[in-house]
Every structure is written in C-alpha cells, then in structure tokens.
Amino acid sequence: MALRNRMTGRLPYQNDAAATIQMVKNTRMCRAYVIDRLFQLRVAAMKDLKETPAAERDEPEPWLD
C-alpha cells in the first residue's frame, strides 16, 4: 500500500483509480507467472515425475480397453 500511495498519492481520484486497477492487473499477471515458474523449476528438479511409484493393480484400468 505504501508503494501505491507513493505512486498515486498526488493524482486526481479518476487517475488514481485507473492506476490502481492497472497495478492490480500487473500484480496478478506477475503472481501467475511466478507460480508457474516455480512449478516448472520444481518439476525439472525431480528425478522422476512421480515422487513415489504407484502401487501395482490387479485389475486393468477401465479406460484402457
């Protein structure tokens, strides 16, 4: 909030609201990017895509007929 106040504190109400909306959109985009990147890095660091092997099943999967 301090950063927003510093950036928009002297602006008229309409410009303040528009700048705040743009900041929120940019923040949401950055947050999604950061989460995606962290997930990609974690998957890339894994030795295998599954952390533990799946248990063997006696019956076949119904969709693999």
C-alpha positions, 0 to 999 in steps of 0.5 A: 500500500505504501508503494501505491500511495507513493505512486498515486498519492498526488493524482486526481481520484479518476487517475488514481483509480485507473492506476490502481486497477492497472497495478492490480492487473500487473500484480496478478499477471506477475503472481501467475507467472511466478507460480508457474515458474516455480512449478516448472523449476520444481518439476525439472528438479525431480528425478522422476515425475512421480515422487513415489511409484504407484502401487501395482493393480490387479485389475486393468484400468477401465479406460484402457480397453 
